[in-house]
Amino acid sequence: MNRTPHFKNLAAFGILLFAMHSPAAWAQDGGETQSQNQNQRDDDVSRADEFKPAIIVTASRVNKPISAIPNSVRVIDRETIDQQLSVSTSLLDSLSFSIPSLTPGRQKMTSSSVTLRGRTPLYLLDNIPQSTPLRNGERSGFTIDPAFVDRVEVIYGANAIQGVGATGGVINYVTVAPPTNGDLLAKVSAEISTDDFEDNGFHTRLTGLVGQKIGAVDFVVAGAYQKNDLYYDGNGNAVGVDPTQGDLADTTSYNVFGKLGLDIDDSKRIELTANYFNLAGDGDYVRVDGDIAAGIPATSARGVPAGDPTYNEAVNLALSYTDRDLFGGKLSLAGYYYDFYALYGGDAFPVFQDVSIAPAGSLFDQSALASEKYGAKLTYVREDTLWNGLQIAAGADYLHDETFQELAQTDRLWVPLLKFQEFAPFVQLEQTFLNEAVRLSGGLRYENVALDVPDFTTIASAGSTFVQGSSLTFDKLLGNAGIVVEPLEGLTFFSSYAQGFTMPDAGLVLRSVNTPGQTVADLIDLQPVIADNIEIGAGYHKNGLNLDASYFWSNSDLGSRIQVVNGAGQIRRERTEISGFEFAADYHFPSGFGFGANFAKLYGRFDSDGDDVVDRDLDGRNISPDRLNLFVEGPIAAGLSARLQSSTFFDRTFEGGLPQNDFDGFTLVDLALSYTGNDFGDFSLGIQNILDKQYITYYAQTVTFVNDSTYVSGRGRAFTLGWKYSF
């Protein structure tokens, strides 16, 4: 495998930072790195809870409170993350209870088919893009251990505020920072999990973190280790390990995280963040195919799989500078470097065959994706500019991304080296009226991108076709507008229009070319995807009662839908229309007892015959099931609290699809207990799927290319006992 460091591009990243960190340009936006965590109270809210301190959303680029953002937003705090992790398989899986329009995770080493409002979200780590849109490896949700995540910010719907990739919204993992008052932040944790006490169903996890602010300097150093064995379903059978995308079962992961900050003076700060994450399969089990026709899911047995174990490796570096008092405003700059490598499982797929290497049908191979990027984000925000109530935010983003895909066992290049550059200046205005009871906002972002593809030859299954390279350029002016009205304290109404921008999966397009005489410039499938999103909603937050409702429409004239043929994905560029309704409600008594619900219903259709009229439903790869989540929680004894929750996934039929891909819904129930306030630390017990429900996952039921090896059941009853101690 050609896994070598890209020192040239890392050096370019350093030169870029040096050039941009001149005295006139040194800065970093409150939305670019973790330093903005400080002096904020975490909470799990939907829009604003007016009787609590304002919750600031850094992913908005201007550090806006939720109440000022004219679309659906959710901030998931550390307490909620811990609670959901105790009854979930991964950080990505844990989010779907708080975000019902997010497709339930597959409990695998992949975010494949995980969509937000029917489109792909942009994953960020402290506002650094983790996604790889040029060849979507669908591992972007697995680049950091959840122990280092302080909160998760979710901005629903297409938008371009963070650049390319957010047609479904933004999911921003915000990392931990030390207390600003100088207190020591030091804690260790340990967990042991078991899948209903099955012999090979035990899992362990250890984390440690220390941080402190000492004078003008602050730091965080942390590490995490996790080892998983097999997962078991409700019938007591081992869940089938994923032979291609990789699995979370039978894996070992470790993560090293660090942060160093310096307050130069009262308004200026510089900060360096580094994160290394590795999640690797142990290779101790092989799949045992099921039988879709008989309703028998795949399972696992001890053995050594062919090829090398799957793994995910990610390196994040970020350097930022902030000046909170420059000409009456806040100037900010963040530079970042991201290096990502993913190895996938293999087989003798038809697409891998090459008779010049091995007899037809016998050639085993596995693919690997390498992506490297560096960039910078510049933002300047000033309040009361020109007149009272006018906020102006202006800035620019730069991104350089290089991605390729190889066949690791035979050292063949499957997707050529794709070089992508993006430069995008933007301006955003907001005007408040009537003592901030009305907020009008609008903005423009000019996307100017270039994609450079060299000459290349496809692999044998695509006819060893020569394709002449080209340099393609695209530019698009993207707009947004919104209004937030608060006629009464705690009652808000909002409406917005926004455009999101992403590239289609260029790697899938290019590696499938099998017609001689084509150039890259001839391929219309490489045109960008523009999604238009309209949303209206309302919220009420007062005296312990929280109500939120919204409706959205999201259209794309030239959408991007993936279809799998002979084991390889292919792009279909078609008109898509998605709409949906979301509702959330909860009430908490002063005693801490509370109950609530959230619900999402989505509709998605595409144009299957090219007549510009949508006529068939999007399948389960693109649209999530309708979902109702319920919970009740509260203290049940001194220091002891409990939360009981259920998730109901409703039946779904897909018009224009095959009956065997319709979804047979199910309900899962979880229980989370926590005990705090003693000298020995805090304890927690989570019981996932407490009723030990046997079910086939949404993905396995609905995706059209699932076969006997990927037709799998979901995880049955699992217990997670956790301990945390803070020094």
N, C-alpha and C positions, 0 to 999 in steps of 0.2 A: 504494500500500500504506500502511496506517495504522500506520507504524512510528514511534511517538513515545515519548520517555522518560516514565516514570510517576513524575514528581517528587513527587507527593503521597504515594505509597506509600513512596518512598525516604525522605521526611521522616518518615513514620510509623515506619519502621524505626529511624531515628535517635532518635526520641522514646522508642521501646520500649527501646532500649539504655540511654539515659540514665536512664530510670526504674528499670530492673533493676540498673544498676550503682551503686546506692546503697552506702554503706559497709557496710551490713548484708548486702548480697546480692551484692557483687562476687565473681565466681568464674568458673571454667571447668573443666569436667571434663577429666581426662586423656584422655578419649576424644573431645573436641570439636574440637581443632585440632592443628596440626602440632607444637607444642612438645613433645608427648609422644614424638616420634621420638627425642629426645636420650637418650644413655646406653643405647641399645638396639642389640644386634647384629642385623642383618638376616639372614634365612635363609629358604630355601624349604623349608618343612616341612609335614607333615600331622600335626596334633596336636603332641605334645611330643617333642623329641629330648633326652632327659634328660642326656646327657653334654655338652650345650652350654648356654650361658646361656639363661635362659627367654625365649621369644619372647612379647612382650606384644601383645595384640589390642585396639586402641583402640576398634574398632567395637562391642565388648561393653558400652561405657558405663562400665565399672568397671576398665578396664585390666587384664584378667585374662590370666595366662599361658595358653597353649593347653591345657596339661595340666589346667586347672581348668574348662574349658568342656565341658559334657556333650553335645556334638554335633560333627559334622564341621566342621573349620575348616582353612583353608589360608592361609598367608602367603607371598606370592610376592615375593622380594627383587629389588633393583635389577639384580643380575647376571643373574638369570633373565629379567627383563623385557627387558634388552638382547639376551640370547641369542635369545629368542623373537621379538622385533621384527625381528631380522635375517632371519627366515624367515617373516614374517607381513605382512599388508597394513595392519593397524592395531593399536592397543593392545587393543581389544576382541577382534579375531581372535586375538591372541597368547595370550589367557588360556585358550583352550579346550584346549591341550595339557596344562596343569597341572590343569584342571578338566574332566574328560571328560564329566561330566553337564551341562555348559554346551553348548548348541547351537552348532555351528560357525558363526562369523560369515559373513555373506553377501558380504564383501569390497565392501560398498556403504556409503553414508552413512546407515546405518540400523541399528538394533538390532531391527527388525521380525522376529518369529518367533525371536528369541534368548531362550531360557528356561533357567532353572536348576532342575533336577529337575522339569521340566515346568510350571513356573509363572514368572511375571515376577519378576525380582530387583529390589531397590531399589538404584539407583546412588547413591553418595555421593562427595563430594569433601571430604576432611577432615571427614567426618560431616555435611556439608551435603547435604540431599536434592537430587538432580539430576532425578529422575523427575517426570513430569507426569501423574499418574494420572487427573485429571478429563477430559483429552483426550490420550490417550497418543500423543505425536508420534513415539515410537520412535527418538529421536535422543539419548537420555539418556547413552549411552556415549561421546558425542563432545562433551565440554565442556572438555577440557584436553589439552595436548600431552604425550605420554608422557615427554618430557625432564625434566619437573618432578615426576614421580611417583617417590617413594622406594621405595614398596612397595605391594602390593595385598593387602588383607585380605578374605577370603571366608568368610562364615558361611553354611553350607548350611541350607536348609530354612526353612519358615515360622517367623517370629518377629515380635514387635512391639517389640523393644527400641529400635528407631530410629523407630518410628511407622508411619504409613500407607505401604503399598506393598511390603512385604517378604514376600509369600506364597511366593516361591521362594527367598528368602535375601537376603543383603546383599553387595554388591561395593563396597568402600570404597577409593578412591584416596587414599593418604596422601602428602602433598607433602613436598618436600625441606626440610631445615633445615641451618643451618651447624653445624660441629663445636662442641661445648661447651668445648673446651680453648683456643679462640682461634685455631686454625689457619685460614688463608685457604682458603676453598672457591672455586676459580676454574677453570673448564674451558670449553673450546669443543669442538664436534664438527661433523663434516661427513660426509655420506653421498651416494653416488651409486648409484642402482639402475637395472637394465635388465632388461626382459622379453626375455631371450634375444637381446639386441642388435638387436631390431626398430627400424626407423627412428623410429617415434613412441612407443617404449617406454622412454624414459629419464626418471628422476625424481631430484630433488635435495632435500637437506634440510640446514639449518644451525641450530645452537643455541648459545647462550652463557649462562653462569650465573656469578654471583659472590655470595659471601656470607661473613660473618665475625661473630664475637662480639667486641666491643670493650668491655671493662668490663661494665657492666650492660646494654648495648644490643647487639642482634644484628639482622642483616638478610639478606635474599636478594633479588636482582634478576635476572631472567632473561627471555630472549626466544627465540622459535623461529620458523622459516620453513620451509615445505615446498611444493614444487610437483610435481605428478604429471601425467604424460601418460597415454597409453592403457595398459591391461593386455592381455596376449595369452595365449591358451590353448595347450594342448599341440599343437594342429594349426597354430599360427602365425597364427591369426586373431584380430583384435581382439575382446576380450570386449565384449558389448553393454552400453552404458551404461544405467543404470536411468532410465527416462523419468519416473518418478513419485517414488520415495523419494529419489532423488539418488544420486550415485556418489562413490567416493573417487578413481577415475580422472578425469583432466581437471579437477583442482581445484588451488586455492592456499589454503594455510592459514597463519595467523600467530597467535601467542600471546604475551601479555605477562603476566608473573607477578611479584608482589612480596610480601614478608613483612617485618614490622618488629616486634621484640619488646623488651620492657623487663622486667628482673628488678628489681622494686621492693625486695625483700630476699630472704633465703634461701628463703622459702616462697611469696612472692607474685609473680605474673607476669602481664603484660598483653601481648596480641599482636594484631596486625592483619594480615589476609591479603587480597590482592586478585588476581583473575585475570580476564583478558579473552581470549576465544577466538573465532576466526572461521574457518570452513571454508566456502569458496565454490566453486561450479562455475565453470569458465572459459567454458563454452558454445562449445567449438570442434568438437564432434562431435554427430552425430545417430545415433539407433538405426536399424539395419536389421533388420527383423523376421526371425525364423527360421521354422521349420516344425516344430511339436511332433510332428505325425503322422509326419513323415519323420525325426525325430530330429536336425534341424538347428537349432543354437542361434542366437539373435540375435547380431548383431555390430554394429560401429560404423563410421561413415564420416565424413570431414570435412564439416562443414556447420554451420549456425547453427540451433539448436533454437528452436521457437516459445516465446514468453514470455520470462521472465527466468530466468537460471541459478539453480539451487537453492543454498541456503546455510544455515548453522547459526551462530548467534551466541549466546554465553553470557557473562554477567557474574556473578561471584561476589565477595561481600564478606563478611568475617567478623571480628568483634571478640570477644575472649575474655579472661577473667580467671581466674586459678587461685590458690587459697590451699591449700597442701598441709598446713597445720597449723592448722586451725580447730577448736577444741574436740576435739582428738585425731583429727580426720578430714580429709577433703579435700572442700572445697566448690568448685563450679565452675559457671560460666555461660558460654554462648556465644550470641551473637546473630548472625544472618546475613541477608543479602539476596541474592536470586537472580533475575536477569532473563534470559529465554530467548526467542529468536525463531527460527522455522524456516520457510523457504520451500520448498515442494515443487514438483515438476514438474507440468506440466499437459497437457491434451488436451481434445478435444471430447467428454468423457465424457457419457453420458446423464444422469447425476445433475447435471451443470452446466447443462443446457439450460433456456432461458427464452425463449419466443417473443416476449415483450415487448421483448427486447433484440436478438435475432438470430433468423433462420430456424432451425427445428428441425434439429438435427444439425450446425450450423455454429459454435456458440458455444464458443470456446476460453477456458479459465480455468485457474487454478492456486490451490491452497489455501495458506494460511499460518497457523501456530500461534503465538500469543503467550501466554506464561505468566510471571507475576511472583509471587514469594513472599518473605515475611520471617517470621522466627520466632526463638525462643529455646529453649535447652535448659539446664535446671538439674539438677545432680546433687550429692548429698552422699554420701560413702562413708566408713564408719568400721569399722575392724577391732576385734576383741575387744570388742564392745559387749555390755554386761550380763555376759557371761562369756567365757572364752577360746574362741577358735575361731569366734565368731559375727561374720560380716560383715553389715552392713546398708547397703544402697544405696537411697536415696530421692530422688525428684525429680519434675520435671514438664516437659512439652514444650508449646510453643505454636506453631501454624503458621497463617498466613494466606496463602491462595493465590487468585489471580485468573487465569483462563484463558479465552480465546476463540479461535475459528477463523474466518478470513475467506476470501473468494474474492478474491484480490488484484487480478486484472485488471479486475473489474467492481465492486469495492468493495461486495460483498454480505456480510452477516454469515451465516455458515453455522452456527456454534455460538454461542449468546448468551454474554455475559459471566457466567461461573460463579464465584461467590464461596464459598470453602470455608474454614471455620475448624475447627481442631482444638485441644482442650485435653486433655491426658492426664497425670494424675499416676500415679506408679508407685512400687512398693516391691519390693525384691529381697533375699532372705535367703540366706545360705550358711553352713552349719555344717560344720566339719572335725572328724574323729575320728581316733584312733589315729595321732597324729603326721602328720596330713594324708594318711593312706593312704585315707581315705574322705571324700568331699565330697557333702553333700546340699544341694540348692538349690531354691528355689521363689520365685515372685513373682506379683504381680498388676499389671495396668495397666488403668486405667479410661479407655476411649476415649469422648470426648464431642465429637461433630462436628456441624457445621451446614453445610448447602448451600443457598445462596440463588440462585434462578434468576428473572430478571425475566420479564415477559410478552414473548413473541417470536412471530414468524411464520416458518415454515420457508420454504425457497426453493421455486421453482416445481416442481421435480421431485418434491417431497413434497406437492404440492397447495397451496402457499402457505397452509398451515394455521396458524391462530392457536392458540397454546397459552398458557393462563393460568399465570403464574409462581407460585411458592410458595417458602416457606422450610421446608426439611426438616431435622429433627434426628434423630440416631441416637446411641445410647450402648450400650456393650458392655464388660463386664468380661472381660478376656483373662487367661488364666493360663498358667503354665509351671512345670515341675518337672523335676529331673534328678538324676542320681547319677553320680559318678565314683569308681571303686575302683582302687587301685594295689596289688595284693597283693605284687608283687615290683618291684624297681627296674627301670624302663623298660617294665613291662607294665601296661596300663590297660584297663579295661572301662568303658563308659558307656552310659547310657540316658536318654532325655529325652522330654518331651511339651511342645509349645509351640503357641500359636495365632498366626497372622498375620492382619493386617487390611488391606484395601485397598478402594477404591471401584471399581465398574465404570467402564468408559469412558463417563462420563456424556455426553460430547459426541456419541458415536456414537448413544446412545439418543435424545437430544433432537433431533438433526438429521434423524432418520428418522421422526418422528411425522407421520402423514398422516391421522389420524382426527379430525374436528372435535369440539369440545366437551370435550377433555381438559385436565386441569390437570397440572402437574408432580407434584403430590402423588399423582395416580392411577397413576403409572408405577412398578410394582413392580420394574422392571428397575434402578431406582436404589438398591435395597437393597444394603448393603455385602456384600463377599465375605469370609467367614471361612474360613480354612484351618486344619485341625487336622493337626499333624505329630507323628508318633511315630518315634523312631529308636533303634536299638541298634547298638553297635559296639565294636571292640577295637583296640588298637594295641600294637606292641612297638618300642622305640627304644633300641638299645644296641649299642655296639662297631661302629658303622658300618652296622648293619642297621636298616632302617625298614620296618615292616609295618603296614598299616591296612586295616580292613574295616568296612563298615557296611551296614545295611539300613534302609529307611525306608518309611513309609506316610503319604500326605498326602491327606486327604479334604476336600471342600467340598460342603455340602448345596445351596448355591445358587452354583455356580461361574459363571464368565464366559468365554464362548468367542466369538471373532469370526468372522463369516461375511461374505464379500464378495458383494454383489449389485449388478449394473450399475455396477461400478467403485467402489462405496462400501461401507464396512464396516458391519455390523450386529451387535448384541449378541445372543447366545443365553445365557439364564440356565438352567443345567442342573447337575445333580449330576455331580461329577467325582471320580474316584478315581485316584490315581497312587501307584505304589510302585517301588522300585528297589534295586539292589545296586551297591555301589562297592568297589573294591579297589585298593590301591596298595602297591608293594614296590620297594625299591631297596637296593643295597649299595655302599659305597665303601671301597676299600682305603686304608691310610695314604698310599700314593703319590699318591692323587688319582684313580686310575682307578675308574670306577663304572659300574653298569648298573641298569636298573630298568624298571618297567612300571606302568601304571594302566589301570583298566577300569571301565566303567559300563554297566549294563543297566537300562533303564527300561520300565515298563508304564504306560499311561494309557488310561482309558476314560471315557465319558460316557453320560448318560441321554438318548437321542435321542427318546423318545416320552412322557416325563413320568410314567412309572409308578414313579419313584424307584429304578429298578434300572439300573445301568450296562450298556449292551448294545452299544456300538460303540467302536472305538479312536479316541483322539485322533489328529488328523492331524499332518503335519510342521510345521505352524505352531505347534503346542503341545507337541510332544514331540521330544526329540533322538534321533538314531540311537544304537544300541549302538556302543560305541567301545573300541578297544584301542590304547593308546600304548606304544611301546617306545623305549628309548634306551640308548646306550652312550657314555661320555665319558671323557676323561682327557688327561693331557699326552702329547704325541708327540715333543717336542724341547724344548730350552731356550727357555722363554718362549712356546712354541706349544702350544695345546690344541685339541681337536676334540670335537665332539658330533655323533653320527649318530642320527637319530630317525625313527620311522615312526608314522603314524596310520592305523589300519584302521577304516573305517566299514562295519558289517555290513549286509547286505540286510535290508529290513524290508517286511512286508506289513501293511496296515491293514484289520482286520476291519470290514466294513460300508462300506468305502470303494471307490472305483473302481480297477480294476486299473492304469490308466494313472498313478495316483498312488503306486504302490508304489515302493520305493527300491531301486535297483541300486547296491550298495555299491562302494567302491574303497579303495585304499591309496595314501597319499602319503608320500614320503620326503624329508627335509630334512637338510642338512649345515651346521653352523656352526663356523667356525674363528676363533680369536682369538690375537693375538700381543701380548704385553705386555713391559714391562721395558726399553725402549730410550729414548734421549734425545729421540726424535722423536714420542713419543706411543704410544698403543695403536691397533692395527689389528684389524679384524674383517672376515670375509667370510662372508656367509650365502648359501646356495643353497636357495631354496624350490622344492619339487617337483623335486628334482634329476633324476628320471627323466623329466621332462616328460610326466607322465601327463595324458591328455585325459579330462575327466570333466564331467558336468553336476552343478551344485551340489545339495546336499540340498534346499534351499528350492525350486529350480526343478523338481525331480523330484516333490516330495511335496505341495506346497501346491495346493489344489484350484482356485484362481482364477488360476493362472499361465496366461498366454497367449503368443502367438507373440513378443510384444515383451519379455517377462520370462523367457522360457525361455533361460537363459544357461549357458555353461560357466564352470568355475572357472579360476583363474590357472594358467598353465603354469610352466615353469622361469623363475626370476627370480634375478638376482645382486644382492647388496647389499654394497658395499664401504664400510666405515666407518672413520673416524679420530677419535680423541679425544686431547686434550692438556690436562693439568692443570697449573696454575701452582703 
